[in-house]
Amino acid sequence: MAGYFAAIGKAPFTAILLVTEMVGNLKLLMPLAVVALIAYLVLDGLHGDPIYEALLAKLVHQPARGEMGQMARIEVPIFAGSALEEQQVRDIAWPKSALLIGIIQGEKEVLPHGDSVLQAGQTLVVLTAPLDRQRVRRQIRQLATVTKTPGISRNH
């Protein structure tokens, strides 16, 4: 019982004390300690998580350790005549695995919100997974293609 509790809770000393208290005899203290420490070391060697942390991570859909990795940062300029020019951030069909985290205007970077209006000369800062980097860059560049000639009115 001490070995099982030490492994699932990753708390070997608590397991030893609880089982010793339940048994009510100190003669079994040393065997309990050996079993609990071996169970703990086996779980630690297998890189196991305590059961309650693993259940919480599943409950809130957090990725387990090591799954998250690094995020790739992409910067895409907005040129004059771009389809993104004069558009609000919320009106743009962003790629699914992309997150707009900043808009650079000159030396200043601001956090975007849905009401932010994109202007020529700004640079979009986007986060994505490293494996999706090229696809997301291509999709955002397609969104930012020049669709009108600057300086020419649409009425002519």
C-alpha positions in Angstrom: 0.0 0.0 0.0 2.9 2.4 0.8 4.5 1.6 -2.6 1.3 2.3 -4.5 0.6 5.5 -2.7 4.3 6.7 -3.1 4.1 6.0 -6.8 0.7 7.6 -7.7 1.1 10.6 -5.4 4.9 11.0 -5.8 5.0 11.4 -2.0 7.1 8.6 -0.5 7.5 10.0 3.0 3.8 10.8 3.3 3.0 7.2 2.2 5.4 5.8 4.8 3.9 7.9 7.6 0.3 7.2 6.7 0.7 3.4 6.4 2.8 3.3 9.6 0.0 5.2 11.4 -2.7 2.8 9.9 -0.7 -0.3 11.0 0.1 1.1 14.4 3.4 -0.7 14.6 6.9 0.7 14.0 8.4 -2.8 13.2 7.3 -2.3 9.6 8.8 1.2 9.2 12.0 0.1 7.5 10.4 -2.3 4.9 7.7 0.4 4.2 10.5 2.9 3.6 12.3 0.6 1.2 9.2 -0.2 -0.8 8.0 3.4 -1.0 11.4 4.7 -2.1 11.8 2.0 -4.8 8.2 2.7 -6.1 9.0 6.5 -6.2 12.4 5.9 -8.0 10.8 3.6 -10.6 8.1 6.2 -11.4 10.6 9.0 -11.5 12.9 7.0 -13.8 9.9 6.5 -16.1 9.3 10.3 -16.0 5.8 9.7 -14.6 3.7 12.5 -13.3 1.8 12.4 -10.0 -1.8 11.2 -10.6 -3.5 14.4 -9.5 -1.3 16.6 -11.7 -1.9 14.4 -14.7 -5.7 14.4 -14.1 -5.7 18.2 -13.7 -3.7 18.6 -17.0 -6.3 16.4 -18.7 -9.2 18.2 -17.2 -8.0 21.7 -18.3 -6.5 20.3 -21.6 -3.0 21.4 -20.9 -0.3 19.7 -22.9 2.0 17.4 -20.9 5.6 18.3 -20.2 7.7 18.4 -23.3 4.8 18.6 -25.8 4.5 22.3 -26.0 8.0 23.1 -27.4 9.0 26.5 -28.9 6.7 28.7 -31.0 7.9 30.2 -34.3 7.6 34.0 -34.8 6.7 35.3 -38.2 6.9 38.9 -39.3 5.0 40.0 -42.4 5.0 43.6 -43.7 1.9 45.3 -45.0 2.6 47.1 -48.2 0.6 50.0 -49.7 -2.3 48.6 -51.7 -2.4 45.4 -49.7 -5.7 43.6 -49.2 -5.0 43.9 -45.4 -4.7 47.7 -45.6 -7.5 49.5 -43.8 -9.0 46.2 -42.5 -9.8 45.6 -38.8 -8.0 42.6 -37.3 -11.4 40.8 -36.5 -12.4 40.9 -40.2 -9.4 39.0 -41.5 -9.6 35.2 -42.0 -6.4 34.3 -40.1 -4.9 30.8 -40.6 -6.2 28.4 -37.9 -2.8 27.7 -36.3 -1.7 31.4 -36.3 -1.9 33.9 -33.4 -1.4 37.7 -34.1 0.6 38.9 -31.1 1.8 42.3 -32.3 1.8 45.1 -34.8 5.1 46.9 -35.4 4.8 50.6 -36.5 8.3 52.1 -36.8 10.1 51.5 -33.5 7.0 50.7 -31.5 5.2 47.4 -31.2 1.6 47.3 -30.0 -0.7 44.5 -28.9 -3.5 44.1 -31.4 -7.2 43.8 -30.6 -10.2 43.2 -32.8 -10.7 46.9 -33.5 -7.1 47.5 -34.6 -7.0 48.8 -38.1 -4.1 47.7 -40.2 -2.1 50.3 -42.1 0.5 50.2 -44.9 4.0 50.3 -43.4 3.1 48.2 -40.4 4.6 44.7 -39.8 2.4 41.9 -38.4 4.0 39.6 -35.7 2.4 36.2 -35.7 3.1 33.1 -33.6 2.6 29.5 -34.9 4.0 26.0 -34.3 7.4 25.5 -35.9 6.0 22.7 -38.2 3.3 25.1 -39.5 5.7 28.1 -40.0 6.0 27.9 -43.8 2.3 27.2 -44.5 1.2 30.1 -42.2 3.7 32.5 -43.7 2.5 31.6 -47.2 -1.2 32.0 -46.2 -0.6 35.4 -44.5 1.4 36.6 -47.5 -1.5 35.6 -49.7 -3.8 37.7 -47.5 -1.4 40.6 -47.7 -1.0 40.6 -51.5 -1.3 43.9 -53.3 -4.8 44.1 -54.8 -4.9 47.8 -55.8 -2.4 50.2 -57.3 -1.4 52.9 -54.8 -2.3 56.4 -55.8 -4.9 55.5 -58.3 -8.5 56.1 -57.4 -11.0 53.2 -57.8 -13.5 55.5 -59.6 -11.3 55.9 -62.7 
